[in-house]
Amino acid sequence: MTRTAAWNLTDLRDQTGRTVVVTGASSGLGVAITRHLAARGARVIMAVRDTGKGGRVRDRLRAEHPKADLDVRHVDLLDLDTVHRFADGLRAERVAVDALVNNGGIGSVPRRLSPQGVESQLATNHLGHFALTGLLLDRLAEGRDPAVVTVASGLYRLGRLDLDDLAAERRYSPGRAYATSKLANVLFALELDRRLRAAGSPVRSLLAHPGVARTDLNREAPLLDRVVGRLLGLLLGRPVDDAVTSILYAATEPAAPTGRHIGPGRPPRPARPTFETLTGAATDPDLAARLWARSAQLTGVDVGPAC
């Protein structure tokens, strides 16, 4: 069951005075998210793996919007030490974070492991964001209408999360591993929402996805996968500036619903926030709780049973 909001990018309200952290802000969806927020007056902290590339994107966006308040900072979601340093910096500066957009990620890459021995897509797309969110919850609690937006994908339905094989030793498929990381994103966001509400926290946890977007996320995928992805993007994909509609809605609208997968609707219709009901393993609260516990163990970040 779905429901669509009468909202588009022209309805994005003034963001002056708000600070938003966007991971993966130097490419694809992250650039578009940053551009729209900065154009509406937000201070955007661009959390990027390559600060040189991030600086070039910042300069380009400032050329478009001379008053854009953009701050490039280093974080590699695969390297938890950099996640801690990033969060420590914001804490030391007592930065109040109004929104955290967990957007950064990798897709369809050859099998490799994080320093913690976790398959890299799951480690980057889920564990890095799990740790970052936990470390910034106190900064978010100081924000205005604070929100954590985790960017997922409809591919979560194809994910198979085996908590006894997080290194994907038994069987590895780049595409399946990506889908599994997106399932982990969904489970994390829903468990975070449950814990925040139980604690009476002002912070809200939301899920959003861009649908099929024309990005270069699968640039490291095998040739056939890249060709298929490019064709799907051309046939069904949205330009990134349109695809981020659902993400920006979740990050800026206090009325955006938690517990739903907020997408952009079906092309070729113009993007509108569409509230989708989650299905399958994503609705398993026991799996979500076990993933949370395992993630806390692996990252060393545990915000406690009540956030």
Backbone as CSV, one residue per row, in Angstrom:
resi,resn,N_x,N_y,N_z,CA_x,CA_y,CA_z,C_x,C_y,C_z
1,MET,0.852,-1.193,0.000,0.000,0.000,0.000,0.893,1.250,0.000
2,THR,0.572,2.196,-0.882,1.364,3.418,-0.967,0.462,4.646,-0.901
3,ARG,1.063,5.739,-0.501,0.379,7.022,-0.471,1.382,8.077,-0.907
4,THR,0.958,9.041,-1.685,1.872,10.029,-2.243,1.558,11.413,-1.694
5,ALA,2.618,12.140,-1.310,2.459,13.497,-0.789,2.471,14.506,-1.929
6,ALA,1.690,15.557,-1.780,1.680,16.637,-2.772,2.837,17.582,-2.467
7,TRP,4.054,17.129,-2.748,5.270,17.869,-2.392,6.293,17.638,-3.478
8,ASN,6.966,18.718,-3.894,8.093,18.562,-4.810,9.201,19.515,-4.390
9,LEU,10.263,19.578,-5.161,11.429,20.354,-4.754,11.148,21.847,-4.620
10,THR,10.131,22.337,-5.308,9.794,23.756,-5.146,9.220,24.030,-3.758
11,ASP,8.790,22.958,-3.054,8.248,23.109,-1.702,9.316,23.002,-0.624
12,LEU,10.551,22.792,-1.020,11.636,22.695,-0.036,11.762,24.031,0.688
13,ARG,11.490,24.011,1.986,11.418,25.255,2.757,12.805,25.831,3.018
14,ASP,12.822,27.087,3.440,14.072,27.767,3.757,14.803,27.002,4.862
15,GLN,16.090,26.767,4.656,16.888,25.982,5.596,17.897,26.837,6.363
16,THR,17.768,28.149,6.290,18.701,29.038,6.983,18.735,28.714,8.479
17,GLY,19.944,28.584,9.017,20.112,28.278,10.424,20.211,26.799,10.727
18,ARG,19.995,25.946,9.736,20.086,24.501,9.949,21.445,23.991,9.463
19,THR,21.956,22.982,10.147,23.197,22.314,9.769,22.882,20.869,9.425
20,VAL,23.305,20.456,8.234,23.022,19.103,7.753,24.329,18.412,7.401
21,VAL,24.531,17.219,7.918,25.674,16.387,7.548,25.222,15.440,6.448
22,VAL,25.950,15.445,5.330,25.625,14.568,4.204,26.847,13.706,3.908
23,THR,26.709,12.393,4.067,27.813,11.514,3.695,27.767,11.247,2.190
24,GLY,28.948,11.012,1.624,29.010,10.785,0.181,28.631,12.016,-0.613
25,ALA,29.005,13.193,-0.111,28.534,14.455,-0.702,29.342,14.906,-1.909
26,SER,30.304,14.107,-2.361,31.138,14.545,-3.481,30.783,13.876,-4.801
27,SER,29.717,13.078,-4.817,29.327,12.434,-6.074,27.844,12.091,-6.058
28,GLY,27.305,11.880,-7.243,25.960,11.350,-7.405,24.880,12.051,-6.607
29,LEU,24.107,11.254,-5.889,23.004,11.786,-5.103,23.481,12.801,-4.071
30,GLY,24.663,12.549,-3.495,25.170,13.440,-2.452,25.385,14.853,-2.932
31,VAL,25.854,15.003,-4.175,26.046,16.342,-4.733,24.706,17.044,-4.889
32,ALA,23.716,16.315,-5.403,22.394,16.919,-5.607,21.750,17.292,-4.276
33,ILE,21.857,16.427,-3.280,21.315,16.735,-1.948,21.972,17.997,-1.406
34,THR,23.290,18.054,-1.505,24.039,19.206,-1.009,23.645,20.474,-1.744
35,ARG,23.526,20.396,-3.056,23.184,21.572,-3.866,21.836,22.159,-3.431
36,HIS,20.827,21.319,-3.308,19.496,21.817,-2.972,19.451,22.405,-1.557
37,LEU,20.099,21.742,-0.617,20.098,22.244,0.757,20.845,23.571,0.866
38,ALA,22.009,23.641,0.213,22.800,24.875,0.265,22.060,26.022,-0.412
39,ALA,21.366,25.724,-1.513,20.617,26.767,-2.214,19.490,27.327,-1.364
40,ARG,19.014,26.527,-0.379,17.946,26.985,0.524,18.513,27.544,1.828
41,GLY,19.826,27.699,1.903,20.411,28.388,3.042,21.004,27.523,4.126
42,ALA,20.989,26.194,3.975,21.541,25.330,5.014,23.064,25.369,5.008
43,ARG,23.638,25.167,6.173,25.063,24.850,6.245,25.170,23.343,6.028
44,VAL,25.936,22.933,5.031,26.086,21.513,4.737,27.514,21.081,5.044
45,ILE,27.637,20.116,5.925,28.937,19.513,6.211,29.068,18.298,5.296
46,MET,29.974,18.412,4.340,30.161,17.401,3.320,31.150,16.351,3.841
47,ALA,30.630,15.215,4.262,31.459,14.139,4.808,31.875,13.233,3.655
48,VAL,33.145,13.302,3.272,33.585,12.639,2.042,34.861,11.835,2.276
49,ARG,35.046,10.830,1.450,36.249,10.000,1.523,37.438,10.697,0.883
50,ASP,37.196,11.412,-0.221,38.252,12.101,-0.968,38.037,13.605,-0.810
51,THR,38.792,14.231,0.071,38.572,15.658,0.329,38.987,16.527,-0.848
52,GLY,39.943,16.061,-1.665,40.297,16.818,-2.863,39.119,16.908,-3.818
53,LYS,38.475,15.786,-4.060,37.276,15.761,-4.908,36.156,16.568,-4.256
54,GLY,36.011,16.411,-2.934,34.988,17.169,-2.222,35.200,18.663,-2.346
55,GLY,36.464,19.098,-2.291,36.765,20.518,-2.437,36.407,21.042,-3.812
56,ARG,36.647,20.227,-4.826,36.299,20.655,-6.192,34.780,20.778,-6.353
57,VAL,34.046,19.822,-5.754,32.572,19.904,-5.797,32.099,21.132,-5.034
58,ARG,32.672,21.385,-3.864,32.318,22.583,-3.086,32.524,23.843,-3.912
59,ASP,33.667,23.949,-4.588,33.956,25.151,-5.369,32.969,25.302,-6.528
60,ARG,32.606,24.182,-7.136,31.648,24.242,-8.232,30.277,24.701,-7.743
61,LEU,29.849,24.171,-6.588,28.551,24.570,-6.045,28.553,26.026,-5.599
62,ARG,29.680,26.494,-5.073,29.768,27.909,-4.693,29.730,28.814,-5.910
63,ALA,30.214,28.334,-7.037,30.118,29.128,-8.265,28.653,29.283,-8.676
64,GLU,27.847,28.239,-8.407,26.419,28.306,-8.717,25.670,29.123,-7.668
65,HIS,26.080,28.973,-6.416,25.408,29.639,-5.297,26.474,30.300,-4.431
66,PRO,26.846,31.521,-4.735,27.982,32.174,-4.042,27.856,32.232,-2.525
67,LYS,26.644,32.203,-1.996,26.472,32.272,-0.542,26.409,30.892,0.119
68,ALA,26.644,29.840,-0.656,26.549,28.486,-0.108,27.537,28.286,1.033
69,ASP,27.038,27.737,2.136,27.856,27.479,3.326,28.207,25.987,3.332
70,LEU,29.381,25.672,2.814,29.783,24.281,2.611,31.100,24.003,3.327
71,ASP,31.128,22.912,4.054,32.287,22.555,4.878,32.685,21.125,4.534
72,VAL,33.838,20.943,3.890,34.298,19.615,3.484,35.123,18.989,4.603
73,ARG,34.736,17.768,5.015,35.462,17.065,6.066,35.645,15.599,5.674
74,HIS,36.732,15.022,6.149,37.077,13.661,5.760,36.383,12.627,6.631
75,VAL,35.797,11.633,5.983,35.338,10.426,6.662,35.282,9.309,5.625
76,ASP,35.896,8.192,5.941,35.832,6.986,5.115,34.999,5.982,5.898
77,LEU,33.809,5.706,5.434,32.880,4.867,6.188,33.392,3.451,6.392
78,LEU,34.361,3.024,5.582,34.957,1.705,5.763,35.983,1.697,6.896
79,ASP,36.461,2.871,7.256,37.506,3.031,8.273,36.885,3.701,9.498
80,LEU,36.577,2.929,10.516,35.859,3.468,11.674,36.673,4.485,12.451
81,ASP,37.997,4.437,12.326,38.813,5.464,12.980,38.478,6.847,12.437
82,THR,38.259,6.949,11.123,37.923,8.253,10.535,36.524,8.690,10.946
83,VAL,35.618,7.725,11.142,34.269,8.048,11.610,34.340,8.665,13.006
84,HIS,35.147,8.069,13.869,35.317,8.606,15.223,35.935,10.001,15.187
85,ARG,36.958,10.199,14.349,37.608,11.519,14.286,36.634,12.581,13.779
86,PHE,35.831,12.226,12.802,34.842,13.156,12.267,33.856,13.570,13.358
87,ALA,33.304,12.581,14.050,32.328,12.871,15.104,32.965,13.629,16.256
88,ASP,34.194,13.259,16.611,34.892,13.965,17.692,35.058,15.445,17.358
89,GLY,35.335,15.739,16.091,35.492,17.127,15.674,34.214,17.925,15.854
90,LEU,33.085,17.363,15.473,31.811,18.072,15.628,31.459,18.242,17.100
91,ARG,31.795,17.225,17.898,31.518,17.330,19.324,32.374,18.392,19.983
92,ALA,33.653,18.428,19.603,34.564,19.416,20.196,34.121,20.839,19.862
93,GLU,33.535,21.013,18.665,33.059,22.331,18.242,31.639,22.605,18.726
94,ARG,31.033,21.616,19.382,29.665,21.740,19.898,28.682,22.113,18.783
95,VAL,28.861,21.456,17.644,27.981,21.698,16.504,26.640,21.013,16.740
96,ALA,25.560,21.764,16.663,24.220,21.183,16.715,23.853,20.730,15.300
97,VAL,23.557,19.442,15.149,23.245,18.877,13.834,21.733,18.736,13.713
98,ASP,21.183,19.369,12.704,19.733,19.313,12.505,19.296,18.100,11.689
99,ALA,20.168,17.629,10.819,19.856,16.424,10.045,21.148,15.728,9.660
100,LEU,21.099,14.418,9.699,22.181,13.561,9.219,21.614,12.733,8.082
101,VAL,22.189,12.891,6.893,21.742,12.127,5.730,22.784,11.050,5.451
102,ASN,22.437,9.814,5.808,23.328,8.674,5.609,23.203,8.196,4.166
103,ASN,23.899,8.893,3.281,23.763,8.670,1.850,24.943,7.919,1.237
104,GLY,26.153,8.121,1.748,27.345,7.578,1.113,27.312,6.057,1.034
105,GLY,27.998,5.531,0.026,28.038,4.078,-0.085,28.769,3.614,-1.327
106,ILE,28.971,2.312,-1.393,29.582,1.677,-2.551,28.643,0.589,-3.039
107,GLY,28.816,0.160,-4.294,27.920,-0.844,-4.835,28.583,-1.760,-5.832
108,SER,28.218,-3.042,-5.759,28.631,-4.049,-6.744,30.138,-4.114,-6.945
109,VAL,30.869,-4.116,-5.843,32.336,-4.165,-5.914,32.820,-5.594,-5.709
110,PRO,34.051,-5.900,-6.142,34.630,-7.216,-5.838,34.718,-7.423,-4.333
111,ARG,34.719,-8.683,-3.922,34.739,-8.974,-2.483,36.039,-8.509,-1.848
112,ARG,35.903,-7.735,-0.794,37.010,-7.370,0.068,36.445,-7.110,1.460
113,LEU,37.342,-7.034,2.433,36.904,-6.960,3.822,37.326,-5.654,4.470
114,SER,36.547,-5.246,5.465,36.894,-4.098,6.299,37.931,-4.535,7.324
115,PRO,38.541,-3.589,8.048,39.470,-3.972,9.120,38.826,-4.869,10.177
116,GLN,37.510,-4.817,10.296,36.804,-5.661,11.266,36.438,-7.030,10.674
117,GLY,36.836,-7.290,9.409,36.557,-8.570,8.782,35.158,-8.695,8.225
118,VAL,34.525,-7.572,7.906,33.165,-7.561,7.362,33.223,-7.215,5.872
119,GLU,32.400,-7.869,5.091,32.328,-7.587,3.647,32.171,-6.089,3.439
120,SER,32.880,-5.532,2.469,33.050,-4.072,2.392,31.768,-3.309,2.113
121,GLN,30.836,-3.862,1.342,29.602,-3.125,1.078,28.749,-3.031,2.345
122,LEU,28.660,-4.118,3.083,27.924,-4.096,4.344,28.625,-3.185,5.344
123,ALA,29.963,-3.251,5.374,30.725,-2.427,6.313,30.576,-0.940,6.003
124,THR,30.675,-0.579,4.731,30.591,0.831,4.330,29.163,1.360,4.437
125,ASN,28.244,0.661,3.801,26.879,1.170,3.683,26.092,1.107,4.986
126,HIS,26.405,0.100,5.807,25.675,-0.040,7.072,26.519,0.297,8.303
127,LEU,27.622,-0.440,8.525,28.354,-0.280,9.784,28.909,1.127,9.964
128,GLY,29.443,1.712,8.905,29.964,3.074,9.010,28.883,4.052,9.417
129,HIS,27.702,3.897,8.838,26.596,4.795,9.185,26.029,4.484,10.567
130,PHE,26.024,3.207,10.952,25.596,2.852,12.311,26.465,3.577,13.333
131,ALA,27.783,3.493,13.131,28.703,4.137,14.073,28.554,5.655,14.042
132,LEU,28.476,6.234,12.858,28.372,7.686,12.736,27.108,8.198,13.410
133,THR,26.001,7.511,13.176,24.736,7.936,13.792,24.816,7.878,15.311
134,GLY,25.332,6.769,15.827,25.434,6.646,17.272,26.311,7.719,17.890
135,LEU,27.400,8.043,17.213,28.331,9.042,17.741,27.786,10.467,17.655
136,LEU,26.811,10.689,16.767,26.269,12.037,16.588,24.897,12.245,17.222
137,LEU,24.367,11.233,17.886,23.012,11.389,18.438,22.927,12.529,19.444
138,ASP,23.981,12.750,20.229,23.922,13.861,21.176,23.931,15.200,20.462
139,ARG,24.628,15.281,19.331,24.644,16.520,18.534,23.290,16.726,17.853
140,LEU,22.677,15.640,17.413,21.361,15.726,16.796,20.300,16.145,17.805
141,ALA,20.421,15.682,19.025,19.442,16.038,20.063,19.422,17.534,20.332
142,GLU,20.493,18.243,19.957,20.559,19.694,20.111,19.996,20.430,18.900
143,GLY,19.604,19.693,17.857,19.173,20.316,16.607,17.719,20.732,16.598
144,ARG,17.344,21.379,15.516,15.971,21.835,15.302,15.259,20.835,14.397
145,ASP,14.147,20.261,14.874,13.448,19.195,14.141,14.449,18.158,13.642
146,PRO,15.265,17.571,14.537,16.372,16.724,14.102,15.911,15.413,13.482
147,ALA,16.637,15.013,12.444,16.276,13.796,11.723,17.528,13.059,11.259
148,VAL,17.460,11.745,11.321,18.448,10.878,10.686,17.753,10.240,9.490
149,VAL,18.279,10.485,8.295,17.703,9.907,7.086,18.678,8.882,6.531
150,THR,18.268,7.636,6.508,19.092,6.571,5.949,18.609,6.282,4.539
151,VAL,19.523,6.387,3.588,19.176,6.180,2.182,19.287,4.696,1.863
152,ALA,18.176,4.095,1.541,18.127,2.663,1.266,17.841,2.434,-0.217
153,SER,17.168,1.349,-0.532,16.878,0.996,-1.923,15.803,-0.075,-1.925
154,GLY,15.002,-0.087,-2.978,14.019,-1.150,-3.123,14.660,-2.523,-3.273
155,LEU,15.968,-2.547,-3.541,16.676,-3.821,-3.658,16.823,-4.530,-2.317
156,TYR,16.429,-3.871,-1.227,16.495,-4.535,0.079,15.743,-5.859,0.051
157,ARG,14.731,-5.949,-0.811,13.923,-7.178,-0.897,14.739,-8.381,-1.345
158,LEU,15.852,-8.139,-2.034,16.693,-9.226,-2.527,17.819,-9.576,-1.567
159,GLY,17.937,-8.839,-0.470,19.021,-9.061,0.484,18.803,-10.304,1.330
160,ARG,19.904,-10.942,1.706,19.873,-12.108,2.596,20.922,-11.881,3.671
161,LEU,20.489,-11.525,4.856,21.409,-11.149,5.915,21.715,-12.355,6.797
162,ASP,22.963,-12.833,6.727,23.421,-13.947,7.543,24.395,-13.391,8.579
163,LEU,23.934,-13.251,9.796,24.754,-12.642,10.840,25.920,-13.530,11.264
164,ASP,25.900,-14.783,10.816,27.024,-15.681,11.090,28.059,-15.680,9.971
165,ASP,27.811,-14.923,8.913,28.756,-14.877,7.788,28.813,-13.458,7.226
166,LEU,29.195,-12.507,8.059,29.253,-11.115,7.620,30.430,-10.852,6.693
167,ALA,31.348,-11.800,6.584,32.456,-11.677,5.642,32.092,-12.222,4.265
168,ALA,30.893,-12.790,4.126,30.431,-13.370,2.856,31.414,-14.415,2.331
169,GLU,31.882,-15.280,3.225,32.833,-16.324,2.842,32.160,-17.476,2.111
170,ARG,30.933,-17.768,2.471,30.268,-18.950,1.920,29.871,-18.769,0.461
171,ARG,29.421,-17.569,0.148,29.028,-17.280,-1.237,29.021,-15.779,-1.418
172,TYR,29.597,-15.315,-2.531,29.643,-13.866,-2.738,29.160,-13.503,-4.134
173,SER,28.225,-12.605,-4.162,27.755,-11.983,-5.401,27.749,-10.484,-5.161
174,PRO,28.424,-9.684,-5.992,28.464,-8.234,-5.762,27.077,-7.614,-5.655
175,GLY,26.176,-8.015,-6.557,24.834,-7.444,-6.520,24.051,-7.863,-5.295
176,ARG,24.157,-9.135,-4.916,23.446,-9.614,-3.728,24.005,-8.959,-2.466
177,ALA,25.328,-8.779,-2.421,25.932,-8.130,-1.255,25.433,-6.695,-1.112
178,TYR,25.264,-6.000,-2.239,24.721,-4.643,-2.178,23.294,-4.665,-1.632
179,ALA,22.486,-5.591,-2.138,21.105,-5.699,-1.666,21.064,-6.008,-0.168
180,THR,21.983,-6.846,0.292,22.040,-7.169,1.715,22.391,-5.935,2.538
181,SER,23.297,-5.111,2.030,23.641,-3.876,2.753,22.438,-2.944,2.831
182,LYS,21.606,-2.947,1.795,20.408,-2.104,1.820,19.349,-2.668,2.778
183,LEU,19.264,-3.998,2.883,18.392,-4.586,3.889,18.858,-4.181,5.286
184,ALA,20.183,-4.194,5.498,20.718,-3.771,6.796,20.384,-2.312,7.074
185,ASN,20.444,-1.452,6.045,20.056,-0.050,6.209,18.622,0.068,6.705
186,VAL,17.733,-0.708,6.093,16.318,-0.647,6.466,16.118,-1.119,7.908
187,LEU,16.715,-2.260,8.241,16.570,-2.798,9.591,17.124,-1.830,10.633
188,PHE,18.270,-1.224,10.325,18.871,-0.264,11.256,17.961,0.941,11.466
189,ALA,17.462,1.520,10.390,16.627,2.717,10.511,15.355,2.428,11.292
190,LEU,14.767,1.265,11.084,13.542,0.919,11.807,13.817,0.669,13.289
191,GLU,14.927,-0.021,13.602,15.270,-0.261,14.999,15.633,1.042,15.696
192,LEU,16.338,1.927,14.979,16.655,3.235,15.550,15.383,4.015,15.840
193,ASP,14.432,3.977,14.931,13.152,4.662,15.135,12.458,4.118,16.377
194,ARG,12.440,2.802,16.529,11.792,2.197,17.696,12.452,2.664,18.985
195,ARG,13.778,2.672,19.018,14.505,3.051,20.224,14.348,4.539,20.542
196,LEU,14.385,5.378,19.511,14.235,6.811,19.734,12.852,7.144,20.280
197,ARG,11.833,6.510,19.725,10.475,6.775,20.212,10.294,6.274,21.639
198,ALA,10.859,5.102,21.943,10.753,4.558,23.301,11.439,5.464,24.318
199,ALA,12.505,6.132,23.877,13.251,7.016,24.773,12.659,8.415,24.846
200,GLY,11.663,8.702,24.026,11.098,10.047,23.988,12.064,11.061,23.412
201,SER,12.939,10.617,22.532,13.946,11.505,21.942,13.305,12.431,20.905
202,PRO,13.840,13.651,20.760,13.351,14.543,19.707,13.847,14.137,18.319
203,VAL,14.841,13.245,18.277,15.421,12.825,16.997,14.508,11.794,16.349
204,ARG,14.330,11.936,15.030,13.503,10.998,14.279,14.366,10.234,13.288
205,SER,14.038,8.963,13.059,14.758,8.118,12.109,13.846,7.802,10.938
206,LEU,14.294,8.183,9.740,13.482,7.998,8.539,14.251,7.216,7.480
207,LEU,13.499,6.581,6.601,14.048,5.821,5.488,13.605,6.456,4.182
208,ALA,14.536,6.629,3.248,14.172,7.163,1.937,15.005,6.471,0.870
209,HIS,14.478,6.433,-0.326,15.255,5.874,-1.439,14.973,6.679,-2.707
210,PRO,15.917,6.677,-3.642,15.771,7.505,-4.846,15.144,6.800,-6.033
211,GLY,14.726,5.530,-5.864,14.305,4.767,-7.022,15.519,4.456,-7.886
212,VAL,15.289,4.278,-9.175,16.403,4.075,-10.111,16.923,5.449,-10.506
213,ALA,18.142,5.737,-10.095,18.732,7.052,-10.364,19.940,6.890,-11.279
214,ARG,20.192,7.890,-12.076,21.319,7.841,-13.020,22.596,8.295,-12.321
215,THR,23.205,7.363,-11.602,24.455,7.636,-10.911,25.506,6.635,-11.377
216,ASP,26.736,6.821,-10.898,27.816,5.898,-11.259,28.172,5.003,-10.083
217,LEU,27.173,4.634,-9.278,27.429,3.840,-8.083,28.108,2.517,-8.410
218,ASN,27.727,1.893,-9.547,28.268,0.571,-9.865,29.470,0.643,-10.797
219,ARG,30.255,1.726,-10.698,31.388,1.898,-11.600,32.459,0.823,-11.439
220,GLU,32.490,0.141,-10.279,33.470,-0.923,-10.065,32.893,-2.308,-10.350
221,ALA,31.662,-2.366,-10.812,31.019,-3.649,-11.074,31.610,-4.296,-12.327
222,PRO,31.408,-5.620,-12.496,31.814,-6.267,-13.743,31.169,-5.587,-14.941
223,LEU,31.817,-5.707,-16.107,31.382,-4.990,-17.304,29.916,-5.221,-17.622
224,LEU,29.466,-6.478,-17.588,28.078,-6.778,-17.926,27.124,-6.068,-16.983
225,ASP,27.446,-6.092,-15.689,26.591,-5.416,-14.710,26.551,-3.906,-14.961
226,ARG,27.689,-3.338,-15.346,27.710,-1.896,-15.633,26.859,-1.565,-16.844
227,VAL,26.935,-2.414,-17.875,26.147,-2.177,-19.092,24.655,-2.275,-18.781
228,VAL,24.274,-3.323,-18.040,22.861,-3.495,-17.682,22.382,-2.326,-16.829
229,GLY,23.206,-1.919,-15.876,22.846,-0.788,-15.029,22.678,0.495,-15.820
230,ARG,23.575,0.712,-16.784,23.472,1.917,-17.605,22.190,1.911,-18.433
231,LEU,21.843,0.757,-18.995,20.619,0.659,-19.800,19.375,0.888,-18.939
232,LEU,19.359,0.282,-17.750,18.215,0.489,-16.858,18.093,1.961,-16.469
233,GLY,19.250,2.588,-16.241,19.230,4.000,-15.896,18.647,4.849,-17.015
234,LEU,19.040,4.540,-18.244,18.532,5.302,-19.383,17.037,5.073,-19.591
235,LEU,16.582,3.828,-19.373,15.180,3.500,-19.627,14.258,3.898,-18.484
236,LEU,14.695,3.667,-17.252,13.816,3.839,-16.097,14.309,4.863,-15.088
237,GLY,15.560,5.280,-15.229,16.155,6.112,-14.201,15.746,7.571,-14.253
238,ARG,15.851,8.192,-13.101,15.606,9.623,-12.979,16.930,10.360,-12.926
239,PRO,16.981,11.594,-13.428,18.158,12.428,-13.172,18.330,12.590,-11.667
240,VAL,19.571,12.700,-11.214,19.802,12.736,-9.767,19.090,13.902,-9.097
241,ASP,18.975,15.046,-9.764,18.327,16.194,-9.134,16.848,15.946,-8.894
242,ASP,16.247,15.026,-9.637,14.857,14.638,-9.426,14.768,13.500,-8.419
243,ALA,15.715,12.571,-8.489,15.683,11.378,-7.646,15.818,11.695,-6.165
244,VAL,16.459,12.819,-5.839,16.672,13.141,-4.416,15.452,13.776,-3.757
245,THR,14.370,13.934,-4.474,13.164,14.548,-3.917,12.738,13.867,-2.614
246,SER,12.661,12.547,-2.627,12.195,11.818,-1.444,13.154,11.982,-0.274
247,ILE,14.449,12.028,-0.555,15.453,12.155,0.497,15.378,13.534,1.141
248,LEU,15.253,14.563,0.318,15.158,15.925,0.839,13.867,16.135,1.620
249,TYR,12.797,15.533,1.166,11.535,15.598,1.916,11.723,15.009,3.316
250,ALA,12.334,13.832,3.376,12.537,13.177,4.671,13.428,14.003,5.586
251,ALA,14.418,14.676,5.020,15.387,15.420,5.820,14.873,16.765,6.297
252,THR,13.827,17.297,5.668,13.427,18.673,5.961,11.987,18.843,6.426
253,GLU,11.158,17.832,6.253,9.749,17.974,6.612,9.433,17.262,7.923
254,PRO,9.078,18.004,8.971,8.753,17.367,10.256,7.582,16.393,10.167
255,ALA,6.739,16.546,9.139,5.577,15.662,9.005,5.904,14.368,8.270
256,ALA,7.127,14.225,7.778,7.496,12.998,7.060,7.345,11.796,7.992
257,PRO,6.744,10.701,7.517,6.461,9.570,8.402,7.668,8.663,8.609
258,THR,7.825,8.181,9.825,8.802,7.142,10.104,8.154,5.785,9.842
259,GLY,8.983,4.749,9.744,8.449,3.406,9.563,7.978,3.095,8.163
260,ARG,8.162,4.020,7.230,7.802,3.796,5.838,9.033,4.001,4.968
261,HIS,8.994,3.401,3.788,10.075,3.573,2.822,9.637,4.703,1.890
262,ILE,10.244,5.868,2.025,9.804,7.039,1.261,10.559,7.073,-0.070
263,GLY,9.834,6.866,-1.138,10.437,6.849,-2.465,9.928,7.997,-3.320
264,PRO,10.380,8.076,-4.589,9.985,9.174,-5.472,8.787,8.863,-6.364
265,GLY,8.168,7.686,-6.181,7.095,7.293,-7.080,7.650,6.663,-8.347
266,ARG,6.749,6.268,-9.212,7.165,5.557,-10.423,7.376,6.516,-11.580
267,PRO,8.499,6.349,-12.314,8.688,7.146,-13.522,7.690,6.670,-14.578
268,PRO,7.348,7.481,-15.570,7.942,8.800,-15.854,7.243,9.964,-15.156
269,ARG,6.399,9.678,-14.188,5.746,10.759,-13.462,6.776,11.594,-12.710
270,PRO,6.507,12.882,-12.525,7.429,13.706,-11.732,7.571,13.141,-10.325
271,ALA,8.746,13.281,-9.753,9.014,12.722,-8.430,8.130,13.373,-7.378
272,ARG,7.515,12.551,-6.559,6.742,12.971,-5.399,7.033,11.998,-4.276
273,PRO,7.173,12.455,-3.028,7.398,11.522,-1.930,6.254,10.514,-1.835
274,THR,6.604,9.251,-1.928,5.629,8.170,-1.912,5.941,7.246,-0.740
275,PHE,4.954,6.995,0.097,5.160,6.244,1.339,4.832,4.774,1.096
276,GLU,5.875,3.956,1.071,5.740,2.550,0.714,5.798,1.666,1.957
277,THR,4.979,0.643,1.977,4.982,-0.313,3.071,6.132,-1.300,2.881
278,LEU,6.890,-1.535,3.934,8.011,-2.467,3.869,7.525,-3.900,3.965
279,THR,8.286,-4.824,3.374,7.873,-6.219,3.331,9.055,-7.134,3.652
280,GLY,8.755,-8.415,3.814,9.785,-9.433,3.940,10.624,-9.306,5.194
281,ALA,11.917,-9.636,5.050,12.831,-9.646,6.190,12.947,-8.284,6.851
282,ALA,12.638,-7.218,6.119,12.720,-5.867,6.683,11.749,-5.666,7.836
283,THR,10.731,-6.520,7.923,9.716,-6.366,8.972,9.975,-7.278,10.165
284,ASP,11.147,-7.914,10.210,11.476,-8.861,11.276,12.154,-8.126,12.434
285,PRO,11.431,-7.834,13.521,12.028,-7.065,14.617,13.144,-7.815,15.334
286,ASP,13.072,-9.142,15.357,14.127,-9.921,15.998,15.426,-9.800,15.210
287,LEU,15.343,-9.870,13.888,16.529,-9.708,13.041,17.103,-8.311,13.213
288,ALA,16.250,-7.303,13.294,16.720,-5.926,13.486,17.459,-5.783,14.812
289,ALA,16.927,-6.385,15.872,17.564,-6.290,17.184,18.899,-7.024,17.204
290,ARG,18.961,-8.170,16.535,20.213,-8.930,16.503,21.262,-8.217,15.650
291,LEU,20.838,-7.588,14.561,21.765,-6.812,13.746,22.311,-5.634,14.551
292,TRP,21.442,-4.976,15.314,21.878,-3.851,16.157,22.955,-4.303,17.135
293,ALA,22.702,-5.419,17.816,23.657,-5.921,18.806,24.986,-6.288,18.159
294,ARG,24.926,-6.926,17.009,26.154,-7.312,16.308,26.893,-6.082,15.816
295,SER,26.182,-5.095,15.342,26.803,-3.865,14.842,27.483,-3.114,15.971
296,ALA,26.831,-3.063,17.134,27.427,-2.410,18.300,28.718,-3.104,18.700
297,GLN,28.709,-4.434,18.641,29.902,-5.208,18.981,31.038,-4.922,18.005
298,LEU,30.740,-4.884,16.720,31.771,-4.704,15.695,32.327,-3.290,15.655
299,THR,31.484,-2.295,15.926,31.917,-0.900,15.825,32.420,-0.332,17.147
300,GLY,32.032,-0.967,18.245,32.353,-0.391,19.536,31.504,0.814,19.879
301,VAL,30.439,1.021,19.129,29.515,2.135,19.367,28.170,1.536,19.760
302,ASP,27.759,1.778,20.978,26.470,1.282,21.440,25.759,2.401,22.178
303,VAL,24.710,2.892,21.582,24.006,4.019,22.187,23.051,3.570,23.277
304,GLY,23.047,2.264,23.576,22.247,1.787,24.693,20.851,1.386,24.256
305,PRO,20.124,0.694,25.101,18.808,0.167,24.736,17.763,1.241,24.490
306,ALA,17.989,2.445,25.022,16.959,3.489,24.880,17.493,4.748,24.203
307,CYS,18.654,4.619,23.511,19.233,5.767,22.813,19.440,6.938,23.769
